C-alpha cells in the first residue's frame, strides 16, 4: 500500500532546475486543469503555507537516518564504509524512494524554504562551512537536533542545531514535499 502511494505522488521542487531555464513554480498540467480561480489560489496557498503538516514520508525519513547512525565520515564517500554529509542525505532519501542530487549545493535547490521556528522532523538544514554556498547538510530530527555526517565527529552523529558553530553558519532549511494534488484540491 505504501509503495503504491509513493508511486502515485509527485515530487515538488522549487528553485533552479538542472536545465538553464527556470521552471514556472505553479504552472503544471494539474494547475492548468483547475476549473476556477478559487481552486488555483487554494492550490497555491497550500503549497506555500509554512504551516502545512509534514507528509507521512517525512516521519519515516528520521527512522531511516537513525539506521545509519555511527557510520564513519569520509569526504566524498558514498558507502557504508564511509560517507560525507550530502551522500548521507542522498542515501536516506533514496531509501524512501526519493532521488536527490549528490552534493549539498544541488540538494539545496529542492524543496520549499521553512523557517527555523517551523522545522519538522525530516526537513533539511543547510550550512556554509568551507564555501559561501551550502556545503553542509543535515536532517532535522526534532527537539532542536539534527542527524548528519560530521567531519568533526568523524561519524554520522546527532548534534544540537543550537551549537554556536551551527548557529553562525546556518543558511536555511528546506522541506521536500511529496503530495498527491488530487487530495489537496478537489474542486470541480
PyMOL commands that set and color helices and strands:
alter all, ss='L'
color gray80, all
select helices_A, chain A and resi 2-8+29-33+37-48+56-66+85-95+104-107+116-118+164-169+181-184
alter helices_A, ss='H'
color red, helices_A
select strands_A, chain A and resi 10-12+78-79+82-83+112-114+124-127+136-142+145-150+155-160+170-175+177-179
alter strands_A, ss='S'
color yellow, strands_A
deselect
rebuild
show_as cartoon
